[in-house]
């Protein structure tokens, strides 16, 4: 090999070779329940779970990067491929709930929550700091079924995101940047099954993508973050809560306006369904930690019996 070729190889090798780190959490950690909250359906191109390994396609300032994490004993082993390995590995503690603060949470306010907290001590509130990615997801999920939203997310990210590097278990892609979301043509939104109100909301939000993310991250509390997000046309309290819960691990975020959540909370805590006002009343004892209570209720396995067939989504793409 010539000296020129050796020099070129030396420049390429560091970005191709994986980097590894070990994180030792000071708290119990159920990695699957903690990070699984971020996955948008089993076909999510940004996140794949294979056995004990969780794979994430991460967009970093240096380019698309792949992160794979697993727990062995009391350790989290993380491996990253691509140009932004340092950024991806630095995010591992936050993903594993290192910033999650359960101070003031009293599970004993309801026996079901207390039992779930006892059975799931490793359930932590994850934090990605990927504000615009979480916002884009939430906008696409507005007023549609999960099946429709997950399909649209998969279609758009796979075509307009960037391919993740490394030995991923299947082709994975990072979510588009705000600028890339803004450039998606109208026919692609239609093909993906995203309705015009949602596509317009996302395109308008993308015009202020970096400024929105900065304002949300620097806001002092959940109320201020909510105020920033809901100032955007087409973004309401549900979208804000979904964004804050995933991007910032907001311990008090509650998705008011969700089609199922109030019914599920009411059934789990009282045996009968309720509305949003009733849900907020039931969650009031955990004010400041309501997202944690919601997650523990979901983890309890108690769900309202299905009352009818699954809603069949309409297909407007060929009209």
Helices and strands as residue ranges (DSSP letters): H 3-16, E 19-23, H 31-35, G 36-38, E 47-50, E 53-60, E 63-72, E 75-82, H 85-90, H 92-95, G 107-109, H 111-119, H 131-140, H 146-160, E 162-163, E 173-174, H 178-183, H 186-192, H 196-206, H 209-218, H 222-230, H 237-247, H 261-270, H 276-283, G 284-286, H 290-299
